[in-house]
Amino acid sequence: MSMTAGETSRPRRALVLIPLALFLGLAGLFLVGLFAGDPSFVPSPLIGHPAPQTVLPPVAGLERSGTPLPGLNSADFKGAVTVVNVWASWCVPCRDEAPLLLQLSQDNRFRLVGINYKDSADNAQRFLAHFGNPFAAAGADDSGRAGIEWGVYGVPETFVIGRDAKIAEDNMNSVLKPQIDKALAAAS
């Protein structure tokens, strides 16, 4: 029994359509994922775990009220609520966040500290001179190593550290203030 030309082309057409169908299916999954949830929020896998053991030198030349700022030492987290903000002078969203951080720094129930991520001391000084310095301490993460240890996806990123020195939260916009209040309310 012999096949005609029309009969042999049908299976070939079906084979050509398989990659197209796979591509369309993957594109559909991509679009669903793209528009699902808040794309700016990627939860830290460190939430509920101890804060990374971080010791950073101070950002050279930074002061607050005429006093040089100390560097960052995670040993200072134990027993107090600390808000850690990872920032840089080259970070455009950090400029938008600066007024909120200044406002938060007025609350004496917790300590606000910064990790200056892959930035120069001169640029960091100019940034804080322009926007104000909300930090009680600021460590220089010139190499980005501390950012890796903290699981930083990009700057700015902010973490609430509870009195137990564990990371309580990492979303500045919608969850930070309630988590600060919750951490402060927790028993010592």
N, C-alpha and C positions, 0 to 999 in steps of 0.2 A: 504494500500500500504506500503510495507516494503522497507527500504533502504539497499543497499548492503554495504559491508565494504569499498569499493572504494569511494562511494558517501559520506560517513560520514567523510572521511579523507581529502577531498578537503577543506571544510570550516576550519578545524583545521590548515591545511597548510597555508591558507590565514591569519589566526589569528597570526601564528608564524611570518609571513613575515611583518606584520604591525610594530612591534617594530624595526625590522631591517631597514625598510624603514625610519622610524622616526629618528633613530640614524644616518643613512647615510645623511639625509637631514640636521640635526643639525651639523654634522661634516663638511659638505660642507659650511654651513653658517659661521662656525667658521673659516675655512680656508680662505674664502673670506675676512672676517673682519681682520684676522691676516696679510694679505698681502696688505691691502688697506691703503693708506696714510702713513704718517710718524709716526711710533709707538713711537718715543721719544717725540713727541709734543702733549701735552694735554692742550688745551687752558684754561686759568684761567677763572672761572666764574666772577672774580672780575674786569675784564677789563672794563673800563669806569666808575667804581665805585670809591668812595673815598678810599684812602689807609687806611688800618686798623689803629685804634688808638693804636699805639705801643710805649711803653716806656720800654727800656731794659737797664740794667746796663752795664757798659763797661766790655769787656773781660779783666780780671785782667792781668796786666803786658804787654799789647800791647802798642807799641809806633810807632810813625812815625816821622822821623827826630828828634828824641830825646824827643818828646813831647808825653805824655800819650794820647791814643785815648779816646775820649768821648764815652759814650754809644749811643744808638739809641733813638731818640724821633721823632715821626712822625709829631709833630708840626713844625719841621724844614723843612718839605717838601713844605709848602705853599710858593709860590712865586719863587721857583727855580726848575730846573729839577734835579731829583735825580735818580740814578740807585741803586737799592737795590739788593744785591747778597746774597743768602742764601747758606752757605757753611759749611763744616766740615773737620777736618783733616783726618778723616777716610774715606772720600769720594774720591774714585779713579778718577772719572771724574773731580773733583775739581782741581786735579793736572794738568790735561790737559788744564783746563780753566785758570789757574793762569797766564800764559804769556799774554793772551788776556786782562785779568783784569788789569795787570800792564800797558799795553799799553793804555787802556781806561783811567786809572787814570791820565795820562798826559794831558788829554783834560780838560781845565779849564772852559769849558762851562757848565759843570754839576758836581754834587757831587756824588762820588761813596762811598756807605756805605755797611756794611756787617751785616748779622745776622748769628752768629756762632751757628749752630743748634746741640743740644744734644752732646756737645763736652766738654772736659775739657780745662781749661785755659792753662795748661802746654802744651797739645798737639796742641792747637791753636797757641801758641807762637812758638813752634818748626816748625809748618807748615809754618807760615809766615816768620820766620827767614830763612827757606830754599828757599821758592819760592818768597819772597818779599811781602811787605805789600802795597796793592793798596788802602786801605780803609782810608777815612777821619774820619770815626766813625765805631765802631763795637760793636754791642750789643750781650750779652750772652743770648741765649735762651736755658738754661739748661734743662727745662722741656719739651720743644717742643710746648708749648702753643702758642707762637707767630707764629710758623710754621702753626699751625692749623688755626689761624685767617687769615693768608695770603693765605690759601688754598694750601700749599706746598704739592706736590705729591711726591717729593723726591729731594735730593740735587744732584747737584747744581740746583738752580732755580734763575732766575734773572728777576726783574721787572723794568720797566721805569715808573717813577712817573712824571707827567707833572706839570707845574707851578700851576695848579689848585688843586694839591694834589690828583689827580685821577690816577689810574693805567692805563697807556697807552698801555702797552705791557708786555709780559712775555716770549718771545722766544729768547734766547741768540744767537743761531747759525745763523738764516736766517733773523731775523727781527729787532734785537736789535739796531744795529747802525743806520739804516734808521729811526727808531722810535725816537731815541735820537735826530737826526737832525730835525725831524718833530716837536718834542716837543720844541726844542730850537728855531725853527723858528716861532712858534705860538706866537701871541701877548700876552703880559703880562696880 
